[in-house]
Amino acid sequence: MKKTIILILFFLSSVSELSSQNYDISNDELFSGGNVIIKKLMKRDYSEAEGSPYLKKDFVKGKIIFNNGKEYDIYARLNVAIQKFEIKKILSSQETLIDIDETVKVVMDQKEYSLHSVNTDNKNILAILEECIVLENVSLYFFPRKVIKMPVETGAVAPSTGFTKVPKPRLVDASDYLIYKNKKWYTVPNSFKKLVEKNIFDSKLLKKYKKSNKLNVKKKESLIDLVSYFNSI
């Protein structure tokens, strides 16, 4: 694979955006000059954080697809913590960390992933999304992501040795389903009541749909059926 294929550089966000979106820490912790862990996290070095940063740990067979029609077979995994792909030409080769832009899709496990500029919940972010179903009027995406949660201080008393193990920050799942409708992005809430309140769809039609269908706002297949219905009317 040519080097030009893998050097698809696209900066995902500024440091200020990163700190406001991905961290649950105080200003003192964030700007503490001597805090090595925080410094690493701000550089998107998650080696000090517990938990896996990957959507799936193992590399899977897939493709890089360019909008000019060219395709390249790869092995890939998605580092959701930093929103970048790691790819290999063959499983035994060294992985390469890449960014993608809007002209590229990555296929893994027969699922297509692409980069989108998302404006939802008063935040503007660039995000790698799984294309669950993309239709003319309404589309559904899955936003796989993980965020840093700092440990809560419990006020535990140090043992007699005087040594206290410092708890590490943890990567936790914060994935969402997103609906794109009328050029607007909506985060799918975790309850039907909240979905009605979002006013994404006509409330009467939505309630009528729920009565006739087993709608589960936490399940992809159920949301795909919902989006397909409202795209057709």
MARGUMAR-553648 format. One record per residue (C-alpha): residue number from 1; residue in one letter; chain; x, y, z. Coordinates in nm, 4 decimals. Each point is the difference from the previous one (the first is absolute). Layout:
BEGIN
@tifi=NUM | rokol=A | volum=A | east=X | north=Y | up=Z
...
This chain:
BEGIN
@tifi=1 | rokol=M | volum=A | east=0.0000 | north=0.0000 | up=0.0000
@tifi=2 | rokol=K | volum=A | east=0.1423 | north=0.3359 | up=-0.0947
@tifi=3 | rokol=K | volum=A | east=0.0864 | north=0.2445 | up=0.2735
@tifi=4 | rokol=T | volum=A | east=-0.2367 | north=0.2555 | up=-0.1493
@tifi=5 | rokol=I | volum=A | east=-0.2901 | north=-0.2303 | up=0.0780
@tifi=6 | rokol=I | volum=A | east=0.0585 | north=0.0044 | up=0.3735
@tifi=7 | rokol=L | volum=A | east=0.1035 | north=0.3617 | up=0.0439
@tifi=8 | rokol=I | volum=A | east=-0.3521 | north=0.1402 | up=0.0148
@tifi=9 | rokol=L | volum=A | east=0.0542 | north=0.2725 | up=0.2541
@tifi=10 | rokol=F | volum=A | east=-0.2933 | north=0.1891 | up=0.1399
@tifi=11 | rokol=F | volum=A | east=0.0079 | north=0.1688 | up=0.3441
@tifi=12 | rokol=L | volum=A | east=-0.3123 | north=-0.1031 | up=0.1910
@tifi=13 | rokol=S | volum=A | east=-0.0191 | north=0.2782 | up=0.2558
@tifi=14 | rokol=S | volum=A | east=0.1880 | north=0.2660 | up=0.1897
@tifi=15 | rokol=V | volum=A | east=0.1387 | north=-0.0539 | up=0.3497
@tifi=16 | rokol=S | volum=A | east=-0.2765 | north=0.2142 | up=0.1464
@tifi=17 | rokol=E | volum=A | east=-0.2699 | north=-0.2056 | up=-0.1706
@tifi=18 | rokol=L | volum=A | east=0.1656 | north=-0.3179 | up=0.1175
@tifi=19 | rokol=S | volum=A | east=0.0054 | north=0.1061 | up=0.3607
@tifi=20 | rokol=S | volum=A | east=-0.3620 | north=0.1110 | up=0.0001
@tifi=21 | rokol=Q | volum=A | east=-0.1387 | north=-0.3073 | up=-0.1743
@tifi=22 | rokol=N | volum=A | east=0.2035 | north=-0.2951 | up=0.1216
@tifi=23 | rokol=Y | volum=A | east=0.0950 | north=0.0717 | up=0.3587
@tifi=24 | rokol=D | volum=A | east=-0.1755 | north=-0.0047 | up=0.3321
@tifi=25 | rokol=I | volum=A | east=0.2654 | north=0.1858 | up=0.2001
@tifi=26 | rokol=S | volum=A | east=0.0320 | north=0.3196 | up=0.1979
@tifi=27 | rokol=N | volum=A | east=0.1834 | north=0.3095 | up=-0.1199
@tifi=28 | rokol=D | volum=A | east=0.2633 | north=-0.0578 | up=0.2674
@tifi=29 | rokol=E | volum=A | east=0.0656 | north=-0.3510 | up=-0.1291
@tifi=30 | rokol=L | volum=A | east=-0.0020 | north=0.1135 | up=-0.3614
@tifi=31 | rokol=F | volum=A | east=0.2503 | north=0.2808 | up=0.0390
@tifi=32 | rokol=S | volum=A | east=0.2190 | north=-0.1571 | up=0.2647
@tifi=33 | rokol=G | volum=A | east=0.3488 | north=0.0297 | up=-0.1453
@tifi=34 | rokol=G | volum=A | east=0.1329 | north=-0.2960 | up=0.1960
@tifi=35 | rokol=N | volum=A | east=-0.2788 | north=-0.2446 | up=-0.0839
@tifi=36 | rokol=V | volum=A | east=0.1671 | north=-0.2437 | up=-0.2384
@tifi=37 | rokol=I | volum=A | east=-0.3160 | north=-0.2046 | up=-0.0569
@tifi=38 | rokol=I | volum=A | east=-0.2028 | north=0.3046 | up=-0.1065
@tifi=39 | rokol=K | volum=A | east=0.2806 | north=0.1120 | up=-0.2305
@tifi=40 | rokol=K | volum=A | east=-0.0092 | north=-0.3382 | up=-0.1728
@tifi=41 | rokol=L | volum=A | east=-0.3788 | north=0.0089 | up=-0.0330
@tifi=42 | rokol=M | volum=A | east=0.0114 | north=0.3462 | up=-0.1572
@tifi=43 | rokol=K | volum=A | east=0.2393 | north=-0.1435 | up=-0.2581
@tifi=44 | rokol=R | volum=A | east=-0.2455 | north=-0.2853 | up=-0.0571
@tifi=45 | rokol=D | volum=A | east=0.2413 | north=-0.2443 | up=0.1581
@tifi=46 | rokol=Y | volum=A | east=-0.2322 | north=-0.2386 | up=0.1835
@tifi=47 | rokol=S | volum=A | east=0.2678 | north=-0.2345 | up=0.1311
@tifi=48 | rokol=E | volum=A | east=-0.0700 | north=0.1272 | up=0.3538
@tifi=49 | rokol=A | volum=A | east=-0.3737 | north=-0.0686 | up=-0.0229
@tifi=50 | rokol=E | volum=A | east=-0.1648 | north=-0.3285 | up=0.0922
@tifi=51 | rokol=G | volum=A | east=-0.2271 | north=-0.1698 | up=-0.2500
@tifi=52 | rokol=S | volum=A | east=0.0298 | north=-0.0666 | up=-0.3726
@tifi=53 | rokol=P | volum=A | east=-0.0065 | north=0.2959 | up=-0.2425
@tifi=54 | rokol=Y | volum=A | east=-0.1135 | north=-0.2222 | up=-0.2892
@tifi=55 | rokol=L | volum=A | east=-0.3412 | north=-0.0741 | up=-0.1431
@tifi=56 | rokol=K | volum=A | east=0.1308 | north=-0.3572 | up=-0.0306
@tifi=57 | rokol=K | volum=A | east=0.3473 | north=-0.1002 | up=0.1100
@tifi=58 | rokol=D | volum=A | east=0.0786 | north=-0.2353 | up=-0.2899
@tifi=59 | rokol=F | volum=A | east=0.0771 | north=0.1136 | up=-0.3528
@tifi=60 | rokol=V | volum=A | east=-0.2640 | north=-0.1083 | up=-0.2516
@tifi=61 | rokol=K | volum=A | east=0.0078 | north=-0.0289 | up=-0.3757
@tifi=62 | rokol=G | volum=A | east=-0.1344 | north=0.3029 | up=-0.1812
@tifi=63 | rokol=K | volum=A | east=0.0530 | north=0.2621 | up=-0.2673
@tifi=64 | rokol=I | volum=A | east=0.0915 | north=0.3630 | up=-0.0494
@tifi=65 | rokol=I | volum=A | east=-0.2319 | north=0.1464 | up=-0.2642
@tifi=66 | rokol=F | volum=A | east=0.0663 | north=0.3360 | up=-0.1667
@tifi=67 | rokol=N | volum=A | east=-0.2700 | north=0.2049 | up=-0.1659
@tifi=68 | rokol=N | volum=A | east=0.1811 | north=-0.0368 | up=-0.3348
@tifi=69 | rokol=G | volum=A | east=-0.0877 | north=-0.3692 | up=0.0109
@tifi=70 | rokol=K | volum=A | east=0.3373 | north=-0.1398 | up=0.1028
@tifi=71 | rokol=E | volum=A | east=-0.0025 | north=-0.2694 | up=0.2705
@tifi=72 | rokol=Y | volum=A | east=0.2808 | north=-0.1546 | up=0.2049
@tifi=73 | rokol=D | volum=A | east=-0.0196 | north=-0.3142 | up=0.2109
@tifi=74 | rokol=I | volum=A | east=0.1196 | north=0.0493 | up=0.3575
@tifi=75 | rokol=Y | volum=A | east=-0.0309 | north=-0.1262 | up=0.3531
@tifi=76 | rokol=A | volum=A | east=-0.1329 | north=0.2665 | up=0.2336
@tifi=77 | rokol=R | volum=A | east=-0.1271 | north=0.0923 | up=0.3429
@tifi=78 | rokol=L | volum=A | east=-0.1476 | north=0.3257 | up=0.1261
@tifi=79 | rokol=N | volum=A | east=0.1513 | north=0.1826 | up=0.2938
@tifi=80 | rokol=V | volum=A | east=-0.3170 | north=0.1736 | up=0.1143
@tifi=81 | rokol=A | volum=A | east=0.1761 | north=0.1922 | up=0.2774
@tifi=82 | rokol=I | volum=A | east=0.1957 | north=0.2057 | up=-0.2530
@tifi=83 | rokol=Q | volum=A | east=-0.2298 | north=-0.0516 | up=-0.3012
@tifi=84 | rokol=K | volum=A | east=0.2693 | north=-0.1502 | up=-0.2209
@tifi=85 | rokol=F | volum=A | east=0.0442 | north=-0.3268 | up=-0.1842
@tifi=86 | rokol=E | volum=A | east=0.2899 | north=-0.2375 | up=0.0375
@tifi=87 | rokol=I | volum=A | east=0.0642 | north=-0.1980 | up=-0.3176
@tifi=88 | rokol=K | volum=A | east=0.2258 | north=-0.2808 | up=-0.1193
@tifi=89 | rokol=K | volum=A | east=0.0725 | north=-0.1353 | up=-0.3457
@tifi=90 | rokol=I | volum=A | east=0.0207 | north=-0.3523 | up=0.1437
@tifi=91 | rokol=L | volum=A | east=-0.0638 | north=-0.1177 | up=0.3547
@tifi=92 | rokol=S | volum=A | east=0.3690 | north=-0.0565 | up=0.0691
@tifi=93 | rokol=S | volum=A | east=0.1050 | north=0.3506 | up=-0.1077
@tifi=94 | rokol=Q | volum=A | east=0.0409 | north=0.3073 | up=0.2220
@tifi=95 | rokol=E | volum=A | east=-0.3152 | north=0.2068 | up=0.0476
@tifi=96 | rokol=T | volum=A | east=-0.0232 | north=0.3555 | up=-0.1344
@tifi=97 | rokol=L | volum=A | east=-0.2130 | north=0.2687 | up=0.1663
@tifi=98 | rokol=I | volum=A | east=-0.2021 | north=0.2057 | up=-0.2488
@tifi=99 | rokol=D | volum=A | east=-0.2560 | north=0.2773 | up=-0.0160
@tifi=100 | rokol=I | volum=A | east=-0.2668 | north=0.0056 | up=-0.2697
@tifi=101 | rokol=D | volum=A | east=-0.1870 | north=0.2849 | up=-0.1632
@tifi=102 | rokol=E | volum=A | east=-0.3392 | north=0.0215 | up=-0.1701
@tifi=103 | rokol=T | volum=A | east=0.1350 | north=-0.1531 | up=-0.3228
@tifi=104 | rokol=V | volum=A | east=0.0777 | north=-0.3345 | up=0.1646
@tifi=105 | rokol=K | volum=A | east=-0.1990 | north=-0.2887 | up=0.1450
@tifi=106 | rokol=V | volum=A | east=0.1330 | north=-0.2885 | up=0.2044
@tifi=107 | rokol=V | volum=A | east=-0.1801 | north=-0.3344 | up=0.0004
@tifi=108 | rokol=M | volum=A | east=0.0338 | north=-0.2325 | up=0.3005
@tifi=109 | rokol=D | volum=A | east=-0.2185 | north=-0.3020 | up=0.0761
@tifi=110 | rokol=Q | volum=A | east=-0.2070 | north=0.0942 | up=-0.3076
@tifi=111 | rokol=K | volum=A | east=-0.0856 | north=0.3337 | up=0.1613
@tifi=112 | rokol=E | volum=A | east=0.0882 | north=0.3305 | up=-0.1617
@tifi=113 | rokol=Y | volum=A | east=0.1590 | north=0.2812 | up=0.2000
@tifi=114 | rokol=S | volum=A | east=0.0430 | north=0.3589 | up=-0.1139
@tifi=115 | rokol=L | volum=A | east=0.0913 | north=0.3396 | up=0.1414
@tifi=116 | rokol=H | volum=A | east=-0.2743 | north=0.2558 | up=0.0650
@tifi=117 | rokol=S | volum=A | east=-0.0236 | north=0.3508 | up=0.1357
@tifi=118 | rokol=V | volum=A | east=-0.2614 | north=-0.0380 | up=0.2717
@tifi=119 | rokol=N | volum=A | east=-0.1842 | north=0.2819 | up=0.1733
@tifi=120 | rokol=T | volum=A | east=-0.2083 | north=-0.1407 | up=0.2835
@tifi=121 | rokol=D | volum=A | east=-0.0782 | north=0.0991 | up=0.3578
@tifi=122 | rokol=N | volum=A | east=0.1629 | north=0.3397 | up=-0.0653
@tifi=123 | rokol=K | volum=A | east=0.3351 | north=-0.1589 | up=-0.0882
@tifi=124 | rokol=N | volum=A | east=0.1874 | north=-0.0066 | up=-0.3289
@tifi=125 | rokol=I | volum=A | east=0.2224 | north=-0.3034 | up=-0.0460
@tifi=126 | rokol=L | volum=A | east=0.1586 | north=-0.2093 | up=-0.2709
@tifi=127 | rokol=A | volum=A | east=-0.0922 | north=-0.3614 | up=0.0575
@tifi=128 | rokol=I | volum=A | east=0.0462 | north=-0.3402 | up=-0.1616
@tifi=129 | rokol=L | volum=A | east=-0.3461 | north=-0.1517 | up=-0.0351
@tifi=130 | rokol=E | volum=A | east=-0.1303 | north=-0.3399 | up=-0.1021
@tifi=131 | rokol=E | volum=A | east=-0.2551 | north=0.0367 | up=-0.2779
@tifi=132 | rokol=C | volum=A | east=-0.2910 | north=-0.2054 | up=0.1329
@tifi=133 | rokol=I | volum=A | east=-0.2405 | north=0.1068 | up=-0.2749
@tifi=134 | rokol=V | volum=A | east=0.0365 | north=0.3017 | up=-0.2274
@tifi=135 | rokol=L | volum=A | east=-0.3220 | north=0.1033 | up=-0.1741
@tifi=136 | rokol=E | volum=A | east=-0.1256 | north=0.2992 | up=-0.1947
@tifi=137 | rokol=N | volum=A | east=-0.1903 | north=0.1769 | up=0.2790
@tifi=138 | rokol=V | volum=A | east=0.1130 | north=-0.1598 | up=0.3262
@tifi=139 | rokol=S | volum=A | east=0.3170 | north=-0.1898 | up=0.0909
@tifi=140 | rokol=L | volum=A | east=0.1272 | north=-0.1888 | up=0.3016
@tifi=141 | rokol=Y | volum=A | east=0.3611 | north=-0.0101 | up=0.1189
@tifi=142 | rokol=F | volum=A | east=0.1815 | north=-0.1606 | up=0.2896
@tifi=143 | rokol=F | volum=A | east=0.2617 | north=0.2163 | up=0.1728
@tifi=144 | rokol=P | volum=A | east=0.2463 | north=-0.2327 | up=0.1742
@tifi=145 | rokol=R | volum=A | east=0.1964 | north=0.1949 | up=0.2572
@tifi=146 | rokol=K | volum=A | east=0.1619 | north=-0.0234 | up=0.3390
@tifi=147 | rokol=V | volum=A | east=0.0712 | north=0.2769 | up=0.2465
@tifi=148 | rokol=I | volum=A | east=0.2319 | north=0.0468 | up=0.2937
@tifi=149 | rokol=K | volum=A | east=-0.1480 | north=-0.0133 | up=0.3470
@tifi=150 | rokol=M | volum=A | east=0.2216 | north=0.1054 | up=0.2865
@tifi=151 | rokol=P | volum=A | east=-0.0282 | north=-0.2023 | up=0.3226
@tifi=152 | rokol=V | volum=A | east=-0.2044 | north=0.1514 | up=0.2786
@tifi=153 | rokol=E | volum=A | east=0.1989 | north=0.0710 | up=0.3150
@tifi=154 | rokol=T | volum=A | east=-0.1489 | north=-0.2032 | up=0.2834
@tifi=155 | rokol=G | volum=A | east=0.2094 | north=0.1426 | up=0.2828
@tifi=156 | rokol=A | volum=A | east=0.1459 | north=-0.3430 | up=0.0747
@tifi=157 | rokol=V | volum=A | east=0.2629 | north=-0.0094 | up=0.2730
@tifi=158 | rokol=A | volum=A | east=0.3498 | north=-0.0948 | up=-0.1135
@tifi=159 | rokol=P | volum=A | east=0.1341 | north=-0.3295 | up=0.1391
@tifi=160 | rokol=S | volum=A | east=0.2635 | north=-0.0053 | up=0.2741
@tifi=161 | rokol=T | volum=A | east=0.2738 | north=-0.0370 | up=-0.2624
@tifi=162 | rokol=G | volum=A | east=-0.0774 | north=0.3526 | up=-0.1139
@tifi=163 | rokol=F | volum=A | east=-0.0459 | north=-0.1171 | up=-0.3591
@tifi=164 | rokol=T | volum=A | east=-0.3303 | north=0.0686 | up=-0.1723
@tifi=165 | rokol=K | volum=A | east=-0.0678 | north=-0.1374 | up=-0.3475
@tifi=166 | rokol=V | volum=A | east=-0.1174 | north=0.2845 | up=-0.2198
@tifi=167 | rokol=P | volum=A | east=-0.3142 | north=-0.1074 | up=-0.1918
@tifi=168 | rokol=K | volum=A | east=0.0309 | north=0.0324 | up=-0.3761
@tifi=169 | rokol=P | volum=A | east=-0.2423 | north=0.1718 | up=-0.2351
@tifi=170 | rokol=R | volum=A | east=-0.2236 | north=-0.2414 | up=-0.1883
@tifi=171 | rokol=L | volum=A | east=-0.1246 | north=-0.0191 | up=-0.3570
@tifi=172 | rokol=V | volum=A | east=-0.3761 | north=-0.0556 | up=0.0050
@tifi=173 | rokol=D | volum=A | east=-0.2488 | north=-0.0533 | up=-0.2805
@tifi=174 | rokol=A | volum=A | east=-0.1957 | north=0.3074 | up=-0.1076
@tifi=175 | rokol=S | volum=A | east=-0.1353 | north=-0.1205 | up=-0.3347
@tifi=176 | rokol=D | volum=A | east=-0.3146 | north=0.1478 | up=-0.1502
@tifi=177 | rokol=Y | volum=A | east=-0.2362 | north=-0.0524 | up=-0.2883
@tifi=178 | rokol=L | volum=A | east=-0.0487 | north=0.3102 | up=-0.2134
@tifi=179 | rokol=I | volum=A | east=-0.2836 | north=0.0898 | up=-0.2344
@tifi=180 | rokol=Y | volum=A | east=0.0627 | north=0.2366 | up=-0.2900
@tifi=181 | rokol=K | volum=A | east=-0.3145 | north=0.1711 | up=-0.1262
@tifi=182 | rokol=N | volum=A | east=-0.0581 | north=0.3283 | up=-0.1830
@tifi=183 | rokol=K | volum=A | east=0.3748 | north=0.0754 | up=0.0170
@tifi=184 | rokol=K | volum=A | east=-0.0049 | north=-0.0246 | up=0.3790
@tifi=185 | rokol=W | volum=A | east=0.1547 | north=-0.2513 | up=0.2384
@tifi=186 | rokol=Y | volum=A | east=-0.1850 | north=-0.1466 | up=0.2959
@tifi=187 | rokol=T | volum=A | east=0.1308 | north=-0.2257 | up=0.2749
@tifi=188 | rokol=V | volum=A | east=-0.2413 | north=-0.2867 | up=0.0578
@tifi=189 | rokol=P | volum=A | east=-0.1036 | north=0.0078 | up=0.3688
@tifi=190 | rokol=N | volum=A | east=-0.0259 | north=-0.3110 | up=0.2172
@tifi=191 | rokol=S | volum=A | east=-0.3780 | north=0.0094 | up=0.0424
@tifi=192 | rokol=F | volum=A | east=-0.3038 | north=0.0334 | up=-0.2253
@tifi=193 | rokol=K | volum=A | east=-0.1358 | north=0.2908 | up=0.2045
@tifi=194 | rokol=K | volum=A | east=0.3183 | north=0.1985 | up=-0.0576
@tifi=195 | rokol=L | volum=A | east=-0.0080 | north=-0.0901 | up=-0.3687
@tifi=196 | rokol=V | volum=A | east=-0.3467 | north=0.1519 | up=-0.0290
@tifi=197 | rokol=E | volum=A | east=0.1223 | north=0.3138 | up=0.1811
@tifi=198 | rokol=K | volum=A | east=0.2862 | north=0.0384 | up=-0.2484
@tifi=199 | rokol=N | volum=A | east=-0.2523 | north=0.0777 | up=-0.2763
@tifi=200 | rokol=I | volum=A | east=0.2026 | north=-0.1820 | up=-0.2623
@tifi=201 | rokol=F | volum=A | east=-0.3180 | north=-0.1541 | up=-0.1388
@tifi=202 | rokol=D | volum=A | east=-0.3665 | north=0.0926 | up=0.0137
@tifi=203 | rokol=S | volum=A | east=-0.1050 | north=-0.1017 | up=0.3515
@tifi=204 | rokol=K | volum=A | east=-0.3382 | north=-0.1435 | up=-0.1034
@tifi=205 | rokol=L | volum=A | east=0.1531 | north=-0.2137 | up=-0.2729
@tifi=206 | rokol=L | volum=A | east=0.2793 | north=-0.1092 | up=0.2310
@tifi=207 | rokol=K | volum=A | east=-0.2430 | north=-0.1134 | up=0.2698
@tifi=208 | rokol=K | volum=A | east=-0.2125 | north=-0.1760 | up=-0.2605
@tifi=209 | rokol=Y | volum=A | east=0.3102 | north=-0.1765 | up=-0.1304
@tifi=210 | rokol=K | volum=A | east=0.0933 | north=-0.1176 | up=0.3481
@tifi=211 | rokol=K | volum=A | east=-0.3440 | north=-0.1510 | up=0.0539
@tifi=212 | rokol=S | volum=A | east=0.0362 | north=-0.2068 | up=-0.3157
@tifi=213 | rokol=N | volum=A | east=0.3664 | north=-0.0906 | up=0.0375
@tifi=214 | rokol=K | volum=A | east=0.2381 | north=-0.1228 | up=0.2664
@tifi=215 | rokol=L | volum=A | east=0.2134 | north=0.3128 | up=0.0171
@tifi=216 | rokol=N | volum=A | east=0.3160 | north=-0.0188 | up=0.2103
@tifi=217 | rokol=V | volum=A | east=0.2006 | north=0.3223 | up=-0.0209
@tifi=218 | rokol=K | volum=A | east=0.3119 | north=-0.1819 | up=0.1242
@tifi=219 | rokol=K | volum=A | east=0.0041 | north=-0.2604 | up=-0.2790
@tifi=220 | rokol=K | volum=A | east=0.1483 | north=0.0655 | up=-0.3437
@tifi=221 | rokol=E | volum=A | east=-0.2427 | north=-0.2220 | up=-0.1918
@tifi=222 | rokol=S | volum=A | east=-0.2997 | north=0.1654 | up=0.1645
@tifi=223 | rokol=L | volum=A | east=0.1324 | north=0.3484 | up=-0.0782
@tifi=224 | rokol=I | volum=A | east=0.0712 | north=-0.1000 | up=-0.3604
@tifi=225 | rokol=D | volum=A | east=-0.3639 | north=-0.1054 | up=-0.0387
@tifi=226 | rokol=L | volum=A | east=-0.1127 | north=0.3295 | up=0.1542
@tifi=227 | rokol=V | volum=A | east=0.2170 | north=0.2104 | up=-0.2310
@tifi=228 | rokol=S | volum=A | east=-0.1085 | north=-0.2019 | up=-0.3018
@tifi=229 | rokol=Y | volum=A | east=-0.3646 | north=0.0625 | up=0.0850
@tifi=230 | rokol=F | volum=A | east=0.0351 | north=0.3759 | up=0.0357
@tifi=231 | rokol=N | volum=A | east=0.2107 | north=0.0206 | up=-0.3127
@tifi=232 | rokol=S | volum=A | east=-0.2815 | north=-0.1621 | up=-0.1970
@tifi=233 | rokol=I | volum=A | east=-0.2837 | north=0.2294 | up=0.1034
